[in-house]
């Protein structure tokens, strides 16, 4: 029997940071600590001195968004909070937030709760 596919509006989605990523905050800016795992990363670490952990510093927009990923805020809530935090960017905020969510999800830095 074929299962029904449940469609969910993206704006209702609630995201949380991946459990595999640690992060910290300094002066309001979030820094993600991304482990470089996998075969090719191990080779790069051995032969090219690539670090075992990369530190990715988010900008003010990314940091504000990241801090909103508490498991209760939907994408809709995040967009509205970002519009309030950056009123000069209101007209571009939806595109900015959706693009950032896409990037975070593609890189497996966040997942849907």
Order of alpha helices (4+ residues) and beta strands (2+ residues): beta-beta-beta-alpha-beta-alpha-beta-alpha-alpha-beta
